[in-house]
Amino acid sequence: MSRIPEMTREELEPSAQQTYDDIFAARGSMAGPFGVWMHSPEFTRRATQLGEFLRYHTSLPAKLSELVILITARCQKSAVEWNIHEPLARQAGLSGEIIEALQADQVPNFSEPEEKAIYEYCTQLHQTYAVDDATFQQIIGVLGNQAAVEVTGLCGYYTMVAMTLNAFRIGENTED
């Protein structure tokens, strides 16, 4: 149970109900951070617009986006985010061996240079909030400037999602 109540449509001002309706229509539910985010409807509107772009409209194939999200979920210790995206990563074609290694907090064996570059970039970014020159050049060399910007955005957005899930204990079964 969340630390603060999730907003229902009926509790919202009419102007915020459209944001609620848009999220519900796109996702089929208000699961994840959205019900809590609705305490700030304008924040929710803007965050969901960014999230929609990062999730569905970047230059990255879905399996690479899901790799970034799973790395972020592990680095941010968000079991809820992991549980949401692990099946999506499999569906997008990310190998089970990579997923299982990430889940065990082990470095996966990568066969594709794009996956390896993303792993090294994202883990370093999450651990140090920066990346060294070699790691930066690797992601640029393998994926290019646009994808590097989008990978960084995915890390940031899903860190915000994970922080919301963790801070408000969304989806957890805890009595604390």
Order of alpha helices (4+ residues) and beta strands (2+ residues): alpha-alpha-alpha-alpha-alpha-alpha-alpha-alpha-alpha
